[in-house]
Amino acid sequence: LSKQEFLHFYNIASLLKNYNCLTEARDTFKRLLEIIGKKNVVLRGKILFHLGEISLRLKNKKMAFKYLKESVKAYPKHIKAQEYLKDLLCCQPGSSY
């Protein structure tokens, strides 16, 4: 995919998430994550954040924690990912990152 096509699909996945089409959004973000690999850490961190947020909406706290932890690792300046991660840590005694 070209950069423009990649961003087009990223925006589509974001819209799907906003319209609560969570399975479709998750699948699209996962595919984008595979495509980008480790090339762009900021974009990788943002995609992982979206996957974490989707996992939270789907009530899968374990996956949300995994994605958000990876998001902060890839992009430490992602404030919202840090906030979600701290909230999850409060609810999971013994967890650390």
mmCIF file as gemmi writes it, N, C-alpha and C atoms, coordinates in Angstrom:
data_model
loop_
_atom_site.group_PDB
_atom_site.id
_atom_site.type_symbol
_atom_site.label_atom_id
_atom_site.label_alt_id
_atom_site.label_comp_id
_atom_site.label_asym_id
_atom_site.label_entity_id
_atom_site.label_seq_id
_atom_site.pdbx_PDB_ins_code
_atom_site.Cartn_x
_atom_site.Cartn_y
_atom_site.Cartn_z
_atom_site.occupancy
_atom_site.B_iso_or_equiv
_atom_site.pdbx_formal_charge
_atom_site.auth_seq_id
_atom_site.auth_asym_id
_atom_site.pdbx_PDB_model_num
ATOM 1 N N . LEU Axp A 1 ? 0.834 -1.205 0 1 0 ? 1 A 1
ATOM 2 C CA . LEU Axp A 1 ? 0 0 0 1 0 ? 1 A 1
ATOM 3 C C . LEU Axp A 1 ? 0.865 1.25 0 1 0 ? 1 A 1
ATOM 4 N N . SER Axp A 2 ? 0.415 2.262 -0.7 1 0 ? 2 A 1
ATOM 5 C CA . SER Axp A 2 ? 1.096 3.547 -0.627 1 0 ? 2 A 1
ATOM 6 C C . SER Axp A 2 ? 0.756 4.194 0.711 1 0 ? 2 A 1
ATOM 7 N N . LYS Axp A 3 ? 1.493 5.223 1.062 1 0 ? 3 A 1
ATOM 8 C CA . LYS Axp A 3 ? 1.224 5.938 2.319 1 0 ? 3 A 1
ATOM 9 C C . LYS Axp A 3 ? -0.2 6.505 2.313 1 0 ? 3 A 1
ATOM 10 N N . GLN Axp A 4 ? -0.618 7.036 1.183 1 0 ? 4 A 1
ATOM 11 C CA . GLN Axp A 4 ? -1.96 7.606 1.062 1 0 ? 4 A 1
ATOM 12 C C . GLN Axp A 4 ? -3.038 6.535 1.239 1 0 ? 4 A 1
ATOM 13 N N . GLU Axp A 5 ? -2.83 5.377 0.622 1 0 ? 5 A 1
ATOM 14 C CA . GLU Axp A 5 ? -3.788 4.274 0.765 1 0 ? 5 A 1
ATOM 15 C C . GLU Axp A 5 ? -3.824 3.773 2.207 1 0 ? 5 A 1
ATOM 16 N N . PHE Axp A 6 ? -2.65 3.678 2.822 1 0 ? 6 A 1
ATOM 17 C CA . PHE Axp A 6 ? -2.567 3.238 4.212 1 0 ? 6 A 1
ATOM 18 C C . PHE Axp A 6 ? -3.378 4.171 5.108 1 0 ? 6 A 1
ATOM 19 N N . LEU Axp A 7 ? -3.169 5.473 4.954 1 0 ? 7 A 1
ATOM 20 C CA . LEU Axp A 7 ? -3.89 6.451 5.773 1 0 ? 7 A 1
ATOM 21 C C . LEU Axp A 7 ? -5.39 6.427 5.485 1 0 ? 7 A 1
ATOM 22 N N . HIS Axp A 8 ? -5.758 6.143 4.251 1 0 ? 8 A 1
ATOM 23 C CA . HIS Axp A 8 ? -7.167 6.01 3.89 1 0 ? 8 A 1
ATOM 24 C C . HIS Axp A 8 ? -7.805 4.863 4.692 1 0 ? 8 A 1
ATOM 25 N N . PHE Axp A 9 ? -7.134 3.715 4.739 1 0 ? 9 A 1
ATOM 26 C CA . PHE Axp A 9 ? -7.666 2.577 5.488 1 0 ? 9 A 1
ATOM 27 C C . PHE Axp A 9 ? -7.635 2.835 6.998 1 0 ? 9 A 1
ATOM 28 N N . TYR Axp A 10 ? -6.627 3.564 7.457 1 0 ? 10 A 1
ATOM 29 C CA . TYR Axp A 10 ? -6.56 3.949 8.876 1 0 ? 10 A 1
ATOM 30 C C . TYR Axp A 10 ? -7.781 4.794 9.227 1 0 ? 10 A 1
ATOM 31 N N . ASN Axp A 11 ? -8.106 5.751 8.369 1 0 ? 11 A 1
ATOM 32 C CA . ASN Axp A 11 ? -9.274 6.602 8.608 1 0 ? 11 A 1
ATOM 33 C C . ASN Axp A 11 ? -10.576 5.812 8.543 1 0 ? 11 A 1
ATOM 34 N N . ILE Axp A 12 ? -10.662 4.863 7.636 1 0 ? 12 A 1
ATOM 35 C CA . ILE Axp A 12 ? -11.848 3.999 7.557 1 0 ? 12 A 1
ATOM 36 C C . ILE Axp A 12 ? -11.993 3.19 8.849 1 0 ? 12 A 1
ATOM 37 N N . ALA Axp A 13 ? -10.894 2.614 9.317 1 0 ? 13 A 1
ATOM 38 C CA . ALA Axp A 13 ? -10.936 1.836 10.558 1 0 ? 13 A 1
ATOM 39 C C . ALA Axp A 13 ? -11.379 2.715 11.734 1 0 ? 13 A 1
ATOM 40 N N . SER Axp A 14 ? -10.899 3.944 11.777 1 0 ? 14 A 1
ATOM 41 C CA . SER Axp A 14 ? -11.301 4.878 12.841 1 0 ? 14 A 1
ATOM 42 C C . SER Axp A 14 ? -12.791 5.181 12.764 1 0 ? 14 A 1
ATOM 43 N N . LEU Axp A 15 ? -13.297 5.384 11.553 1 0 ? 15 A 1
ATOM 44 C CA . LEU Axp A 15 ? -14.735 5.628 11.382 1 0 ? 15 A 1
ATOM 45 C C . LEU Axp A 15 ? -15.56 4.417 11.806 1 0 ? 15 A 1
ATOM 46 N N . LEU Axp A 16 ? -15.105 3.232 11.435 1 0 ? 16 A 1
ATOM 47 C CA . LEU Axp A 16 ? -15.798 2.016 11.846 1 0 ? 16 A 1
ATOM 48 C C . LEU Axp A 16 ? -15.876 1.933 13.368 1 0 ? 16 A 1
ATOM 49 N N . LYS Axp A 17 ? -14.774 2.269 14.021 1 0 ? 17 A 1
ATOM 50 C CA . LYS Axp A 17 ? -14.754 2.265 15.491 1 0 ? 17 A 1
ATOM 51 C C . LYS Axp A 17 ? -15.742 3.281 16.037 1 0 ? 17 A 1
ATOM 52 N N . ASN Axp A 18 ? -15.747 4.47 15.455 1 0 ? 18 A 1
ATOM 53 C CA . ASN Axp A 18 ? -16.657 5.53 15.909 1 0 ? 18 A 1
ATOM 54 C C . ASN Axp A 18 ? -18.115 5.156 15.718 1 0 ? 18 A 1
ATOM 55 N N . TYR Axp A 19 ? -18.398 4.352 14.691 1 0 ? 19 A 1
ATOM 56 C CA . TYR Axp A 19 ? -19.777 3.907 14.431 1 0 ? 19 A 1
ATOM 57 C C . TYR Axp A 19 ? -20.091 2.579 15.122 1 0 ? 19 A 1
ATOM 58 N N . ASN Axp A 20 ? -19.186 2.178 16.018 1 0 ? 20 A 1
ATOM 59 C CA . ASN Axp A 20 ? -19.374 0.985 16.835 1 0 ? 20 A 1
ATOM 60 C C . ASN Axp A 20 ? -19.39 -0.319 16.024 1 0 ? 20 A 1
ATOM 61 N N . CYS Axp A 21 ? -18.751 -0.308 14.87 1 0 ? 21 A 1
ATOM 62 C CA . CYS Axp A 21 ? -18.559 -1.529 14.078 1 0 ? 21 A 1
ATOM 63 C C . CYS Axp A 21 ? -17.209 -2.107 14.509 1 0 ? 21 A 1
ATOM 64 N N . LEU Axp A 22 ? -17.195 -2.624 15.734 1 0 ? 22 A 1
ATOM 65 C CA . LEU Axp A 22 ? -15.933 -2.931 16.397 1 0 ? 22 A 1
ATOM 66 C C . LEU Axp A 22 ? -15.168 -4.095 15.78 1 0 ? 22 A 1
ATOM 67 N N . THR Axp A 23 ? -15.855 -5.122 15.364 1 0 ? 23 A 1
ATOM 68 C CA . THR Axp A 23 ? -15.167 -6.267 14.767 1 0 ? 23 A 1
ATOM 69 C C . THR Axp A 23 ? -14.486 -5.86 13.467 1 0 ? 23 A 1
ATOM 70 N N . GLU Axp A 24 ? -15.201 -5.11 12.642 1 0 ? 24 A 1
ATOM 71 C CA . GLU Axp A 24 ? -14.623 -4.654 11.371 1 0 ? 24 A 1
ATOM 72 C C . GLU Axp A 24 ? -13.452 -3.708 11.612 1 0 ? 24 A 1
ATOM 73 N N . ALA Axp A 25 ? -13.613 -2.8 12.581 1 0 ? 25 A 1
ATOM 74 C CA . ALA Axp A 25 ? -12.534 -1.862 12.909 1 0 ? 25 A 1
ATOM 75 C C . ALA Axp A 25 ? -11.312 -2.619 13.413 1 0 ? 25 A 1
ATOM 76 N N . ARG Axp A 26 ? -11.538 -3.577 14.323 1 0 ? 26 A 1
ATOM 77 C CA . ARG Axp A 26 ? -10.436 -4.361 14.873 1 0 ? 26 A 1
ATOM 78 C C . ARG Axp A 26 ? -9.684 -5.098 13.77 1 0 ? 26 A 1
ATOM 79 N N . ASP Axp A 27 ? -10.431 -5.744 12.885 1 0 ? 27 A 1
ATOM 80 C CA . ASP Axp A 27 ? -9.791 -6.505 11.808 1 0 ? 27 A 1
ATOM 81 C C . ASP Axp A 27 ? -8.979 -5.599 10.881 1 0 ? 27 A 1
ATOM 82 N N . THR Axp A 28 ? -9.507 -4.422 10.598 1 0 ? 28 A 1
ATOM 83 C CA . THR Axp A 28 ? -8.797 -3.472 9.728 1 0 ? 28 A 1
ATOM 84 C C . THR Axp A 28 ? -7.535 -2.959 10.408 1 0 ? 28 A 1
ATOM 85 N N . PHE Axp A 29 ? -7.64 -2.584 11.684 1 0 ? 29 A 1
ATOM 86 C CA . PHE Axp A 29 ? -6.448 -2.117 12.406 1 0 ? 29 A 1
ATOM 87 C C . PHE Axp A 29 ? -5.397 -3.225 12.517 1 0 ? 29 A 1
ATOM 88 N N . LYS Axp A 30 ? -5.828 -4.464 12.74 1 0 ? 30 A 1
ATOM 89 C CA . LYS Axp A 30 ? -4.868 -5.573 12.822 1 0 ? 30 A 1
ATOM 90 C C . LYS Axp A 30 ? -4.13 -5.754 11.499 1 0 ? 30 A 1
ATOM 91 N N . ARG Axp A 31 ? -4.866 -5.642 10.422 1 0 ? 31 A 1
ATOM 92 C CA . ARG Axp A 31 ? -4.234 -5.773 9.095 1 0 ? 31 A 1
ATOM 93 C C . ARG Axp A 31 ? -3.23 -4.641 8.868 1 0 ? 31 A 1
ATOM 94 N N . LEU Axp A 32 ? -3.607 -3.43 9.246 1 0 ? 32 A 1
ATOM 95 C CA . LEU Axp A 32 ? -2.698 -2.29 9.106 1 0 ? 32 A 1
ATOM 96 C C . LEU Axp A 32 ? -1.449 -2.48 9.962 1 0 ? 32 A 1
ATOM 97 N N . LEU Axp A 33 ? -1.623 -3.057 11.144 1 0 ? 33 A 1
ATOM 98 C CA . LEU Axp A 33 ? -0.493 -3.316 12.026 1 0 ? 33 A 1
ATOM 99 C C . LEU Axp A 33 ? 0.477 -4.3 11.379 1 0 ? 33 A 1
ATOM 100 N N . GLU Axp A 34 ? -0.069 -5.314 10.724 1 0 ? 34 A 1
ATOM 101 C CA . GLU Axp A 34 ? 0.777 -6.276 10.005 1 0 ? 34 A 1
ATOM 102 C C . GLU Axp A 34 ? 1.547 -5.591 8.878 1 0 ? 34 A 1
ATOM 103 N N . ILE Axp A 35 ? 0.871 -4.702 8.175 1 0 ? 35 A 1
ATOM 104 C CA . ILE Axp A 35 ? 1.492 -4.017 7.039 1 0 ? 35 A 1
ATOM 105 C C . ILE Axp A 35 ? 2.613 -3.089 7.49 1 0 ? 35 A 1
ATOM 106 N N . ILE Axp A 36 ? 2.358 -2.333 8.541 1 0 ? 36 A 1
ATOM 107 C CA . ILE Axp A 36 ? 3.35 -1.334 8.959 1 0 ? 36 A 1
ATOM 108 C C . ILE Axp A 36 ? 4.527 -1.956 9.702 1 0 ? 36 A 1
ATOM 109 N N . GLY Axp A 37 ? 4.299 -3.081 10.358 1 0 ? 37 A 1
ATOM 110 C CA . GLY Axp A 37 ? 5.384 -3.717 11.1 1 0 ? 37 A 1
ATOM 111 C C . GLY Axp A 37 ? 5.962 -2.755 12.121 1 0 ? 37 A 1
ATOM 112 N N . LYS Axp A 38 ? 7.257 -2.554 12.064 1 0 ? 38 A 1
ATOM 113 C CA . LYS Axp A 38 ? 7.926 -1.65 13.016 1 0 ? 38 A 1
ATOM 114 C C . LYS Axp A 38 ? 8.496 -0.42 12.312 1 0 ? 38 A 1
ATOM 115 N N . LYS Axp A 39 ? 8 -0.15 11.098 1 0 ? 39 A 1
ATOM 116 C CA . LYS Axp A 39 ? 8.536 0.95 10.291 1 0 ? 39 A 1
ATOM 117 C C . LYS Axp A 39 ? 8.3 2.315 10.918 1 0 ? 39 A 1
ATOM 118 N N . ASN Axp A 40 ? 7.108 2.574 11.382 1 0 ? 40 A 1
ATOM 119 C CA . ASN Axp A 40 ? 6.732 3.879 11.91 1 0 ? 40 A 1
ATOM 120 C C . ASN Axp A 40 ? 6.195 3.678 13.326 1 0 ? 40 A 1
ATOM 121 N N . VAL Axp A 41 ? 7.036 3.927 14.331 1 0 ? 41 A 1
ATOM 122 C CA . VAL Axp A 41 ? 6.654 3.621 15.716 1 0 ? 41 A 1
ATOM 123 C C . VAL Axp A 41 ? 5.49 4.475 16.208 1 0 ? 41 A 1
ATOM 124 N N . VAL Axp A 42 ? 5.4 5.717 15.749 1 0 ? 42 A 1
ATOM 125 C CA . VAL Axp A 42 ? 4.307 6.579 16.185 1 0 ? 42 A 1
ATOM 126 C C . VAL Axp A 42 ? 2.979 6.03 15.661 1 0 ? 42 A 1
ATOM 127 N N . LEU Axp A 43 ? 2.928 5.728 14.388 1 0 ? 43 A 1
ATOM 128 C CA . LEU Axp A 43 ? 1.702 5.192 13.804 1 0 ? 43 A 1
ATOM 129 C C . LEU Axp A 43 ? 1.388 3.816 14.388 1 0 ? 43 A 1
ATOM 130 N N . ARG Axp A 44 ? 2.411 3.019 14.614 1 0 ? 44 A 1
ATOM 131 C CA . ARG Axp A 44 ? 2.219 1.71 15.258 1 0 ? 44 A 1
ATOM 132 C C . ARG Axp A 44 ? 1.592 1.894 16.639 1 0 ? 44 A 1
ATOM 133 N N . GLY Axp A 45 ? 2.101 2.849 17.402 1 0 ? 45 A 1
ATOM 134 C CA . GLY Axp A 45 ? 1.552 3.123 18.733 1 0 ? 45 A 1
ATOM 135 C C . GLY Axp A 45 ? 0.102 3.555 18.682 1 0 ? 45 A 1
ATOM 136 N N . LYS Axp A 46 ? -0.244 4.34 17.674 1 0 ? 46 A 1
ATOM 137 C CA . LYS Axp A 46 ? -1.623 4.807 17.53 1 0 ? 46 A 1
ATOM 138 C C . LYS Axp A 46 ? -2.561 3.664 17.146 1 0 ? 46 A 1
ATOM 139 N N . ILE Axp A 47 ? -2.098 2.785 16.265 1 0 ? 47 A 1
ATOM 140 C CA . ILE Axp A 47 ? -2.908 1.635 15.878 1 0 ? 47 A 1
ATOM 141 C C . ILE Axp A 47 ? -3.119 0.719 17.085 1 0 ? 47 A 1
ATOM 142 N N . LEU Axp A 48 ? -2.05 0.47 17.836 1 0 ? 48 A 1
ATOM 143 C CA . LEU Axp A 48 ? -2.164 -0.359 19.035 1 0 ? 48 A 1
ATOM 144 C C . LEU Axp A 48 ? -3.127 0.265 20.04 1 0 ? 48 A 1
ATOM 145 N N . PHE Axp A 49 ? -3.119 1.593 20.146 1 0 ? 49 A 1
ATOM 146 C CA . PHE Axp A 49 ? -4.07 2.278 21.03 1 0 ? 49 A 1
ATOM 147 C C . PHE Axp A 49 ? -5.5 1.979 20.599 1 0 ? 49 A 1
ATOM 148 N N . HIS Axp A 50 ? -5.773 2.116 19.311 1 0 ? 50 A 1
ATOM 149 C CA . HIS Axp A 50 ? -7.127 1.844 18.812 1 0 ? 50 A 1
ATOM 150 C C . HIS Axp A 50 ? -7.535 0.401 19.123 1 0 ? 50 A 1
ATOM 151 N N . LEU Axp A 51 ? -6.609 -0.537 18.934 1 0 ? 51 A 1
ATOM 152 C CA . LEU Axp A 51 ? -6.9 -1.931 19.236 1 0 ? 51 A 1
ATOM 153 C C . LEU Axp A 51 ? -7.178 -2.129 20.726 1 0 ? 51 A 1
ATOM 154 N N . GLY Axp A 52 ? -6.443 -1.408 21.554 1 0 ? 52 A 1
ATOM 155 C CA . GLY Axp A 52 ? -6.688 -1.471 23 1 0 ? 52 A 1
ATOM 156 C C . GLY Axp A 52 ? -8.045 -0.907 23.367 1 0 ? 52 A 1
ATOM 157 N N . GLU Axp A 53 ? -8.389 0.21 22.773 1 0 ? 53 A 1
ATOM 158 C CA . GLU Axp A 53 ? -9.677 0.831 23.051 1 0 ? 53 A 1
ATOM 159 C C . GLU Axp A 53 ? -10.832 -0.065 22.569 1 0 ? 53 A 1
ATOM 160 N N . ILE Axp A 54 ? -10.675 -0.662 21.407 1 0 ? 54 A 1
ATOM 161 C CA . ILE Axp A 54 ? -11.686 -1.593 20.894 1 0 ? 54 A 1
ATOM 162 C C . ILE Axp A 54 ? -11.825 -2.785 21.846 1 0 ? 54 A 1
ATOM 163 N N . SER Axp A 55 ? -10.703 -3.308 22.315 1 0 ? 55 A 1
ATOM 164 C CA . SER Axp A 55 ? -10.74 -4.433 23.252 1 0 ? 55 A 1
ATOM 165 C C . SER Axp A 55 ? -11.478 -4.06 24.532 1 0 ? 55 A 1
ATOM 166 N N . LEU Axp A 56 ? -11.27 -2.846 25.006 1 0 ? 56 A 1
ATOM 167 C CA . LEU Axp A 56 ? -12.007 -2.387 26.192 1 0 ? 56 A 1
ATOM 168 C C . LEU Axp A 56 ? -13.502 -2.364 25.917 1 0 ? 56 A 1
ATOM 169 N N . ARG Axp A 57 ? -13.888 -1.848 24.775 1 0 ? 57 A 1
ATOM 170 C CA . ARG Axp A 57 ? -15.316 -1.796 24.419 1 0 ? 57 A 1
ATOM 171 C C . ARG Axp A 57 ? -15.918 -3.182 24.289 1 0 ? 57 A 1
ATOM 172 N N . LEU Axp A 58 ? -15.086 -4.154 23.874 1 0 ? 58 A 1
ATOM 173 C CA . LEU Axp A 58 ? -15.55 -5.533 23.751 1 0 ? 58 A 1
ATOM 174 C C . LEU Axp A 58 ? -15.417 -6.301 25.069 1 0 ? 58 A 1
ATOM 175 N N . LYS Axp A 59 ? -15.058 -5.58 26.137 1 0 ? 59 A 1
ATOM 176 C CA . LYS Axp A 59 ? -14.937 -6.148 27.492 1 0 ? 59 A 1
ATOM 177 C C . LYS Axp A 59 ? -13.812 -7.171 27.614 1 0 ? 59 A 1
ATOM 178 N N . ASN Axp A 60 ? -12.782 -7.035 26.79 1 0 ? 60 A 1
ATOM 179 C CA . ASN Axp A 60 ? -11.639 -7.93 26.851 1 0 ? 60 A 1
ATOM 180 C C . ASN Axp A 60 ? -10.463 -7.16 27.46 1 0 ? 60 A 1
ATOM 181 N N . LYS Axp A 61 ? -10.457 -7.089 28.791 1 0 ? 61 A 1
ATOM 182 C CA . LYS Axp A 61 ? -9.444 -6.289 29.488 1 0 ? 61 A 1
ATOM 183 C C . LYS Axp A 61 ? -8.035 -6.838 29.316 1 0 ? 61 A 1
ATOM 184 N N . LYS Axp A 62 ? -7.92 -8.148 29.197 1 0 ? 62 A 1
ATOM 185 C CA . LYS Axp A 62 ? -6.595 -8.756 29.025 1 0 ? 62 A 1
ATOM 186 C C . LYS Axp A 62 ? -5.953 -8.3 27.715 1 0 ? 62 A 1
ATOM 187 N N . MET Axp A 63 ? -6.725 -8.35 26.628 1 0 ? 63 A 1
ATOM 188 C CA . MET Axp A 63 ? -6.194 -7.891 25.335 1 0 ? 63 A 1
ATOM 189 C C . MET Axp A 63 ? -5.994 -6.379 25.337 1 0 ? 63 A 1
ATOM 190 N N . ALA Axp A 64 ? -6.909 -5.663 25.97 1 0 ? 64 A 1
ATOM 191 C CA . ALA Axp A 64 ? -6.771 -4.199 26.05 1 0 ? 64 A 1
ATOM 192 C C . ALA Axp A 64 ? -5.456 -3.848 26.731 1 0 ? 64 A 1
ATOM 193 N N . PHE Axp A 65 ? -5.169 -4.511 27.84 1 0 ? 65 A 1
ATOM 194 C CA . PHE Axp A 65 ? -3.927 -4.262 28.566 1 0 ? 65 A 1
ATOM 195 C C . PHE Axp A 65 ? -2.721 -4.529 27.671 1 0 ? 65 A 1
ATOM 196 N N . LYS Axp A 66 ? -2.751 -5.657 26.955 1 0 ? 66 A 1
ATOM 197 C CA . LYS Axp A 66 ? -1.644 -6.021 26.058 1 0 ? 66 A 1
ATOM 198 C C . LYS Axp A 66 ? -1.422 -4.953 24.995 1 0 ? 66 A 1
ATOM 199 N N . TYR Axp A 67 ? -2.5 -4.555 24.313 1 0 ? 67 A 1
ATOM 200 C CA . TYR Axp A 67 ? -2.374 -3.558 23.25 1 0 ? 67 A 1
ATOM 201 C C . TYR Axp A 67 ? -1.938 -2.193 23.787 1 0 ? 67 A 1
ATOM 202 N N . LEU Axp A 68 ? -2.509 -1.787 24.902 1 0 ? 68 A 1
ATOM 203 C CA . LEU Axp A 68 ? -2.169 -0.475 25.449 1 0 ? 68 A 1
ATOM 204 C C . LEU Axp A 68 ? -0.731 -0.441 25.963 1 0 ? 68 A 1
ATOM 205 N N . LYS Axp A 69 ? -0.288 -1.547 26.55 1 0 ? 69 A 1
ATOM 206 C CA . LYS Axp A 69 ? 1.106 -1.638 26.996 1 0 ? 69 A 1
ATOM 207 C C . LYS Axp A 69 ? 2.054 -1.499 25.802 1 0 ? 69 A 1
ATOM 208 N N . GLU Axp A 70 ? 1.733 -2.212 24.71 1 0 ? 70 A 1
ATOM 209 C CA . GLU Axp A 70 ? 2.546 -2.118 23.49 1 0 ? 70 A 1
ATOM 210 C C . GLU Axp A 70 ? 2.471 -0.72 22.887 1 0 ? 70 A 1
ATOM 211 N N . SER Axp A 71 ? 1.306 -0.095 22.98 1 0 ? 71 A 1
ATOM 212 C CA . SER Axp A 71 ? 1.127 1.25 22.444 1 0 ? 71 A 1
ATOM 213 C C . SER Axp A 71 ? 2.049 2.242 23.148 1 0 ? 71 A 1
ATOM 214 N N . VAL Axp A 72 ? 2.064 2.179 24.465 1 0 ? 72 A 1
ATOM 215 C CA . VAL Axp A 72 ? 2.913 3.094 25.246 1 0 ? 72 A 1
ATOM 216 C C . VAL Axp A 72 ? 4.388 2.804 25.001 1 0 ? 72 A 1
ATOM 217 N N . LYS Axp A 73 ? 4.708 1.541 24.817 1 0 ? 73 A 1
ATOM 218 C CA . LYS Axp A 73 ? 6.096 1.172 24.522 1 0 ? 73 A 1
ATOM 219 C C . LYS Axp A 73 ? 6.533 1.744 23.172 1 0 ? 73 A 1
ATOM 220 N N . ALA Axp A 74 ? 5.652 1.635 22.178 1 0 ? 74 A 1
ATOM 221 C CA . ALA Axp A 74 ? 5.976 2.131 20.838 1 0 ? 74 A 1
ATOM 222 C C . ALA Axp A 74 ? 5.948 3.652 20.765 1 0 ? 74 A 1
ATOM 223 N N . TYR Axp A 75 ? 4.999 4.247 21.498 1 0 ? 75 A 1
ATOM 224 C CA . TYR Axp A 75 ? 4.805 5.696 21.424 1 0 ? 75 A 1
ATOM 225 C C . TYR Axp A 75 ? 4.527 6.236 22.834 1 0 ? 75 A 1
ATOM 226 N N . PRO Axp A 76 ? 5.596 6.439 23.627 1 0 ? 76 A 1
ATOM 227 C CA . PRO Axp A 76 ? 5.444 6.836 25.03 1 0 ? 76 A 1
ATOM 228 C C . PRO Axp A 76 ? 4.692 8.149 25.259 1 0 ? 76 A 1
ATOM 229 N N . LYS Axp A 77 ? 4.579 8.988 24.245 1 0 ? 77 A 1
ATOM 230 C CA . LYS Axp A 77 ? 3.897 10.275 24.415 1 0 ? 77 A 1
ATOM 231 C C . LYS Axp A 77 ? 2.377 10.18 24.233 1 0 ? 77 A 1
ATOM 232 N N . HIS Axp A 78 ? 1.855 8.98 24.001 1 0 ? 78 A 1
ATOM 233 C CA . HIS Axp A 78 ? 0.412 8.812 23.794 1 0 ? 78 A 1
ATOM 234 C C . HIS Axp A 78 ? -0.282 8.88 25.162 1 0 ? 78 A 1
ATOM 235 N N . ILE Axp A 79 ? -0.743 10.058 25.514 1 0 ? 79 A 1
ATOM 236 C CA . ILE Axp A 79 ? -1.311 10.33 26.842 1 0 ? 79 A 1
ATOM 237 C C . ILE Axp A 79 ? -2.541 9.473 27.122 1 0 ? 79 A 1
ATOM 238 N N . LYS Axp A 80 ? -3.447 9.383 26.168 1 0 ? 80 A 1
ATOM 239 C CA . LYS Axp A 80 ? -4.692 8.628 26.383 1 0 ? 80 A 1
ATOM 240 C C . LYS Axp A 80 ? -4.379 7.148 26.622 1 0 ? 80 A 1
ATOM 241 N N . ALA Axp A 81 ? -3.414 6.598 25.903 1 0 ? 81 A 1
ATOM 242 C CA . ALA Axp A 81 ? -3.018 5.202 26.112 1 0 ? 81 A 1
ATOM 243 C C . ALA Axp A 81 ? -2.463 5.026 27.527 1 0 ? 81 A 1
ATOM 244 N N . GLN Axp A 82 ? -1.67 5.981 27.981 1 0 ? 82 A 1
ATOM 245 C CA . GLN Axp A 82 ? -1.131 5.931 29.338 1 0 ? 82 A 1
ATOM 246 C C . GLN Axp A 82 ? -2.257 5.953 30.375 1 0 ? 82 A 1
ATOM 247 N N . GLU Axp A 83 ? -3.26 6.804 30.148 1 0 ? 83 A 1
ATOM 248 C CA . GLU Axp A 83 ? -4.384 6.901 31.083 1 0 ? 83 A 1
ATOM 249 C C . GLU Axp A 83 ? -5.163 5.594 31.154 1 0 ? 83 A 1
ATOM 250 N N . TYR Axp A 84 ? -5.484 5.022 30.004 1 0 ? 84 A 1
ATOM 251 C CA . TYR Axp A 84 ? -6.196 3.739 29.986 1 0 ? 84 A 1
ATOM 252 C C . TYR Axp A 84 ? -5.377 2.66 30.694 1 0 ? 84 A 1
ATOM 253 N N . LEU Axp A 85 ? -4.085 2.633 30.422 1 0 ? 85 A 1
ATOM 254 C CA . LEU Axp A 85 ? -3.214 1.63 31.016 1 0 ? 85 A 1
ATOM 255 C C . LEU Axp A 85 ? -3.182 1.778 32.534 1 0 ? 85 A 1
ATOM 256 N N . LYS Axp A 86 ? -3.082 2.993 33.024 1 0 ? 86 A 1
ATOM 257 C CA . LYS Axp A 86 ? -3.092 3.217 34.479 1 0 ? 86 A 1
ATOM 258 C C . LYS Axp A 86 ? -4.417 2.77 35.088 1 0 ? 86 A 1
ATOM 259 N N . ASP Axp A 87 ? -5.52 3.058 34.413 1 0 ? 87 A 1
ATOM 260 C CA . ASP Axp A 87 ? -6.831 2.613 34.9 1 0 ? 87 A 1
ATOM 261 C C . ASP Axp A 87 ? -6.894 1.091 34.981 1 0 ? 87 A 1
ATOM 262 N N . LEU Axp A 88 ? -6.375 0.419 33.961 1 0 ? 88 A 1
ATOM 263 C CA . LEU Axp A 88 ? -6.381 -1.044 33.975 1 0 ? 88 A 1
ATOM 264 C C . LEU Axp A 88 ? -5.477 -1.6 35.071 1 0 ? 88 A 1
ATOM 265 N N . LEU Axp A 89 ? -4.348 -0.947 35.311 1 0 ? 89 A 1
ATOM 266 C CA . LEU Axp A 89 ? -3.439 -1.395 36.36 1 0 ? 89 A 1
ATOM 267 C C . LEU Axp A 89 ? -4.064 -1.265 37.737 1 0 ? 89 A 1
ATOM 268 N N . CYS Axp A 90 ? -4.88 -0.258 37.92 1 0 ? 90 A 1
ATOM 269 C CA . CYS Axp A 90 ? -5.572 -0.068 39.202 1 0 ? 90 A 1
ATOM 270 C C . CYS Axp A 90 ? -6.519 -1.228 39.483 1 0 ? 90 A 1
ATOM 271 N N . CYS Axp A 91 ? -7.052 -1.807 38.443 1 0 ? 91 A 1
ATOM 272 C CA . CYS Axp A 91 ? -8.045 -2.874 38.573 1 0 ? 91 A 1
ATOM 273 C C . CYS Axp A 91 ? -7.414 -4.256 38.572 1 0 ? 91 A 1
ATOM 274 N N . GLN Axp A 92 ? -6.107 -4.35 38.33 1 0 ? 92 A 1
ATOM 275 C CA . GLN Axp A 92 ? -5.439 -5.646 38.256 1 0 ? 92 A 1
ATOM 276 C C . GLN Axp A 92 ? -4.273 -5.675 39.22 1 0 ? 92 A 1
ATOM 277 N N . PRO Axp A 93 ? -4.53 -5.99 40.498 1 0 ? 93 A 1
ATOM 278 C CA . PRO Axp A 93 ? -3.448 -6.026 41.481 1 0 ? 93 A 1
ATOM 279 C C . PRO Axp A 93 ? -2.349 -6.998 41.059 1 0 ? 93 A 1
ATOM 280 N N . GLY Axp A 94 ? -1.135 -6.592 41.27 1 0 ? 94 A 1
ATOM 281 C CA . GLY Axp A 94 ? -0.002 -7.455 40.918 1 0 ? 94 A 1
ATOM 282 C C . GLY Axp A 94 ? 0.509 -7.258 39.521 1 0 ? 94 A 1
ATOM 283 N N . SER Axp A 95 ? -0.211 -6.492 38.686 1 0 ? 95 A 1
ATOM 284 C CA . SER Axp A 95 ? 0.242 -6.24 37.319 1 0 ? 95 A 1
ATOM 285 C C . SER Axp A 95 ? 1.261 -5.127 37.322 1 0 ? 95 A 1
ATOM 286 N N . SER Axp A 96 ? 2.209 -5.231 36.427 1 0 ? 96 A 1
ATOM 287 C CA . SER Axp A 96 ? 3.169 -4.143 36.278 1 0 ? 96 A 1
ATOM 288 C C . SER Axp A 96 ? 3.599 -4.092 34.82 1 0 ? 96 A 1
ATOM 289 N N . TYR Axp A 97 ? 4.094 -2.94 34.444 1 0 ? 97 A 1
ATOM 290 C CA . TYR Axp A 97 ? 4.636 -2.809 33.087 1 0 ? 97 A 1
ATOM 291 C C . TYR Axp A 97 ? 5.922 -2.116 33.195 1 0 ? 97 A 1
